[in-house]
Amino acid sequence: MPGQFRASAQLTIGMEHNVDLHWIEYETIDDGTIALITLNRPRQRNAQSRGLLVELDEAFSAANADDNVRVVVLRGAGTSFSAGHDLGSREHLAEKLPGPSQHPTYQQFGGTRSGVERMWGQERHFYLEKTKQWREIQKVTIASVQGPVYAAGLMLMWACDLIVADSTATFADVVGTRLGMCGVEYFAHPWELGFRRAKDLLLTGDSLSVDEAYRIGMVSRVFEPDQLVDSTIAYARRIAELPSVASTLIKNQVNEAQDAQGFNQALSSAFMLHQLNHAHWQMLSGGEVTVQTEQFGGRARAEQPPIVPTSKSQVRADDPVA
């Protein structure tokens, strides 16, 4: 799959704003009507570093500003769309820790504050507000996913209007079972999975198959792995044929119906509970950590519970009594 993507070294937003890209690839096809955004950290399974997230925001902004673009496809190079937040790669540590390689955004958006205020400001801006902004861009967005899509990978996928996947895709949020946390910062789980299924998957750390994700309506189309790229583009082309006024208003009226049901209010409340969860571990550890670790009752990495797919003995879609 990586070889089928073409990189763009620089992104132009508007008339003057040029951005160098390192972790994102951006291009347009079909006379500019379809924008392709590719997460390009395949060795890290497209784990989300700060640099990647900032570049992703620039790419979404460029697509949103371009009146030729009607559809945006978000995808990941390699074998996984995104395995979540980057928690320990060399690049992540370099951009996070003080020093010449630190990403400048760690000194902004609450980054210079202390205690809970620092994490609250950083996570609110980069994980909650930005994800909400990507949901609201005035183009139809399609997440094209494959392989394990875990934790924050779900956030990126759920911010899109439509989700297509290949048969290798699986979906899980394991931050409860592995980090002692109550889910990720953009807590769309009840809306995407259903209320009891959300509790089940969060409490067990089990994964959802692509077939079950399609059955419950989270995934719109399922393709074979060797057809994901071409079939996603064909799907995007069908949507790009609509008048932009129609496709944009369809998107907005569905989003507004969801918002009228309390979606944004639920996101805000869940985010505050997420920060309370962080504060709990900070208090227990004297400020050493913000999630559960081995020193504070968690399991060592080698002893972490496996991510187990929900089996047919648990989910009997073919059983009329279930």
C-alpha positions, 0 to 999 in steps of 0.5 A, spaced: 500 500 500 505 505 501 508 505 494 501 507 491 501 513 495 504 519 492 507 524 497 507 532 497 513 535 500 509 542 501 502 544 502 499 551 500 493 553 504 490 559 501 494 564 497 500 565 502 501 559 507 506 554 505 507 548 510 512 543 510 510 536 511 513 530 514 508 525 517 502 527 512 502 526 504 497 530 501 494 530 494 488 532 489 486 528 484 480 528 478 481 536 477 482 537 484 475 535 486 478 529 491 483 531 496 487 525 499 490 525 506 495 520 508 498 518 515 505 517 513 508 513 519 507 506 517 513 503 521 509 506 527 502 504 525 501 511 524 501 512 531 499 520 532 505 524 534 504 531 535 507 533 529 503 528 525 496 531 528 499 539 527 500 537 519 493 533 519 490 539 521 494 543 516 491 538 511 484 538 513 484 546 513 487 546 506 482 541 503 477 546 507 479 552 504 480 549 496 473 550 493 475 545 488 475 540 493 468 536 494 470 530 498 476 528 502 479 521 503 483 520 510 487 514 510 493 511 513 500 508 509 502 501 511 498 495 514 494 500 519 490 506 519 492 508 526 494 504 532 492 510 536 496 516 540 504 515 540 506 513 547 513 512 546 517 512 539 523 516 539 520 521 535 515 522 540 519 523 546 524 528 542 518 532 540 515 532 547 521 533 552 524 540 553 530 541 548 532 543 541 527 538 538 521 539 542 515 541 538 513 548 539 506 547 541 508 544 547 509 551 549 502 553 547 495 551 549 496 550 556 503 547 555 507 552 560 502 551 566 502 546 571 498 540 574 492 538 571 491 545 568 497 543 563 494 536 561 487 539 560 489 545 556 493 541 551 488 535 550 482 539 550 486 543 544 489 537 540 484 531 542 477 534 543 477 541 539 481 539 533 477 533 532 470 536 533 473 541 527 475 536 523 468 533 523 465 540 521 469 542 515 465 543 509 466 537 505 464 530 505 470 526 509 471 519 508 475 515 512 479 509 509 481 504 514 485 497 514 488 493 520 488 495 527 484 501 529 485 502 536 483 508 541 485 515 538 485 511 531 477 511 532 477 518 534 480 520 527 475 515 523 469 517 527 471 525 525 469 523 518 462 523 515 463 516 512 467 510 514 470 504 509 474 499 511 477 492 508 476 486 511 483 486 515 480 492 520 478 491 527 476 496 532 478 497 539 479 502 545 483 499 550 485 505 554 481 502 560 484 495 560 491 497 559 491 504 562 486 505 567 482 510 563 475 511 561 476 512 554 479 517 549 478 524 549 473 525 543 468 520 546 463 518 541 463 511 543 455 511 545 453 514 538 458 510 534 457 503 538 450 503 541 450 504 549 451 497 551 456 495 546 460 501 548 460 499 555 462 492 553 468 494 549 470 499 554 470 494 560 473 488 556 478 491 551 475 486 546 475 488 539 469 489 534 470 486 527 469 489 521 463 485 519 460 487 526 462 494 525 458 494 518 452 491 521 451 496 526 452 502 521 459 504 524 462 502 517 459 504 510 462 499 505 467 493 506 472 492 501 477 486 500 484 488 502 487 489 495 481 493 493 481 498 498 485 504 495 481 503 488 474 502 491 475 508 496 476 512 490 471 510 486 466 511 492 469 518 493 468 519 485 460 517 486 459 523 492 463 528 488 458 528 482 453 531 487 452 538 487 457 541 492 451 545 495 447 538 496 452 534 499 454 539 504 447 541 506 446 533 507 452 533 511 450 539 516 443 537 517 445 530 519 450 533 524 445 538 526 440 532 528 446 528 532 448 535 535 440 536 537 440 529 541 446 532 545 452 530 542 456 536 543 454 536 550 456 529 551 463 530 548 464 536 553 462 532 559 466 526 557 472 530 556 471 533 563 471 525 566 477 524 562 481 529 565 478 527 572 481 520 571 488 523 569 488 527 575 486 521 579 493 517 577 496 524 578 494 524 585 496 517 587 503 518 583 505 524 586 505 527 579 509 522 576 504 519 571 497 521 568 495 514 567 495 507 571 502 504 571 505 497 573 507 501 580 500 503 581 497 497 580 497 496 573 500 490 569 507 490 566 507 491 558 508 484 557 503 482 561 497 486 558 491 483 556 490 481 549 485 484 545 480 479 543 475 479 538 468 478 540 466 471 538 460 468 535 459 465 542 458 472 544 455 476 538 450 471 535 448 476 529 445 469 526 441 467 532 434 470 532 433 469 539 440 473 541 
